[in-house]
Amino acid sequence: MNFYSPELEQYCIDHSTKPGAVAKELENHTRSEVHGAQMLIGEMEGSILKLLIKMTKAKKIVEFGTFTGYSALVMAEALPDDGKIFTVDINAETTKLARSYWEKAGVSHKIEQILRPGLEALNELNDEYDLIFIDADKRSYPQYLLWATKHLKEGGIIVSDNTLWKGKVILPAEDTQTPFIQEHNTLAKSLEGFTKVLLPVRDGMYLIYRG
């Protein structure tokens, strides 16, 4: 859901640092050829993620929800050569597509794919991370956030996508996923020792900074 016109969003994109040419190619391919293309974060969010990585000097990232690999590719573009993204998903077909574009963009050495359910993957992600991007199964959002608060470095940032959920978060829940987004947002609001902002960018980006 966009909270502003497509024309205004495009104006913002045109005045921002854009993802690279291979990322654009992957975006176009996903939108035209892949079922569920609405899950793609798009250029505006991609630019925000790149800016956050540069600002925080992030080197180690966890991403929940790979899809076709666009967000991982965009983040890898912003990482130094020794940076690493651990990206978690369960779909072997879309992650295979993702890998082909990461290789084409020359960033595959910065990305490690974990092909298993997100909550299972938590057991092997035991380090501290500079940035944690939550964009997977919505029912697990509260658990991802709790895990993230325990594994985020000082000065690091959590980014949770889809946190306005097409505006449903301010309405009585009428589906099975909205309550979990609402729970995530309530939990994020209550966190102590973090600076937070919930942005009405696309379908909502919750930025949660430790510090």
N, C-alpha and C positions, 0 to 999 in steps of 0.2 A: 504494500500500500504506500502511495506517495502522499505526503501532506502538503504538497505544492505542485504546481503544474509541471508537466514534462519539459516545457520550454524553459522554465526557470531552472530545473535540475540540469538541463543541458548547458545552460549558461554557466552554472557553477562548475560543471565538469570541464568546460572549455577554458575556464580561468584557474584550473588546478593542475598540479603535476599529474599527468596521466600514467597509468600502467603502460608497459611496453607493447611493441607491435605483436609479439607472439601471444601475449595475454589478450589483446584485442581479437586476434584470430580465434583463440579458444572461446572467448565470449560469444562471438558470432556463430561458431560451430555449435556451441551448447544451445543457444537460443533457437537455432534452425533444425537441429538434428536430435536433441536429447530430451527425452520425456522428463518433466519436472523442472524445466529450465527456469521457472520462477524462483527456484532456490538459489540461483546465482546471485552473488552480492552486487555485481556491477561496478562500474568505474568510480562512482562517487565514494562508495565505501572502500574500494581498493585504494583510492588516493588518501583517505583518512588513515587506513592501516599503515600505509607506507610512511606517512608523516609521523605517526606514533612510534614506529620502529626507529626512525631517524632521531626523533627527539629523546627517546629513552635509551638510545644506543643499545638496543636489544640485540642479543646474539643467540638466545635459546628460546624457542617458541613451541607451545603446544596448541594444536588446532583440533577441535572436535567437530567433524563434519567436513570431509574432503570434497565430496560430489565429483565434479569433473576437474578439480585441481586448480581452478582459477584463483581463489584466494591464497592458496599456498604459493602459487607462482608469483603473484603480486608481492606477497610478503618476502619471498626469497629474493626478488629483485632488490629489495631495500636492505637485506642483510649483508654484512661483510662476508668475504669468501669463506671464513671459518665458522660462519653462523649455521644454525641447524633448526629445522622445523620438524617436529614429530606430529604427523597428521593422521587422525584416526577415522576410519570408516569401515563399513561392512560390505560395500558393494564392489565386487571384484571387477565388474565390467567398466564402471565409470572411473575407477581408480587406475585401470589399465590405460584408459584414454588420457587420464591426468598425467601419467608417467611419460607418455609419448610427447606431450607438450612441454613438460618440464625439461626433457632431454633436448627438445628443439630449442628451447630458450637458454640452454646451457646452465640451468640451475638445479639439475637433479641431484647433484652431489650435496646440496644443502637440505634436501628433503628426505626424511625417512618415513615410509608408509607403515602404519600399524593397521592390519586388516583384521579387525575384531570389534565386537560391540564396545561402545565407549566405556561403559561401567566396568567391563572386564579389563580394558586397557589401563585403567587407573592403577591396577596392581603392578604394572611394570614401568610406570612413570613416577619415579621416586626422587627425582632431582628437584632443584628450584629453577624457576623459569622467569624470563623477563617479560614475556607477553603470553597470555592465554586467551585464545579466541574460541568462544562457545557458539557453535552454530550447527548442532546435531539434533538428535531426538529431543523434542521439547519436554517430554515427561521427565527427562533426567536433568533438566536445567538446574533445579535446586541442588542436586547432588554434585553436579559439575562445579557449581559455584562454591560449595563448601570445600570441595577438594582444592579448587584453585586458590582459595584464601590461605590454605596450608602449604602451598607449593609456589607461591609468588614471591620473588625477591623484593627486598626493599627498593622502592623506586620503580617497580614493575607495574604493569597495567593488565587488567582483565577487560576484554571486550565481549559483550554478549549481544548477539544479533537477534532480530525479530522480537524485541522486548516491548513493542507496542501492539504486536499481533493484530494488525489491521484495525486497530482501535478498539479491539474487544476487551482490553485489559481494564477499561473503565466501565464496563457493562457487566451485568450478572452473567456468569459463565453458562454458555449454552452448548459447549462442545467438551471433548475430553482432554484437550490440551491447554486451553486458556487457564485453568486453575494453576497449572504448573508454572506458566509464565508469570502469573500474578504472585505466586509464592516466591519465585526467584526475585522479582522486583522488590517485594516486601523485605526479603532477606537482605538484598543488596542495600536497601535504604537504611537498614538497622546496623550495618557493619560499622564498628568503631576502628579508628586508625586508618581509614580509607577516605579519599576525596572522590566524590561521585558526581556524574552528570548523566542523565537520560536524555539523549538527543532524538528529536523527531526527524531523523535522517532515514529515508526510505521506510522500512518497517520498524524502525527504532533501534538505536545503538546505545547500549548502556556501557559507559566507560567508568571503570572502578580502579582508582590509582592508589597504590600503597605508599603513603607518605603524606 
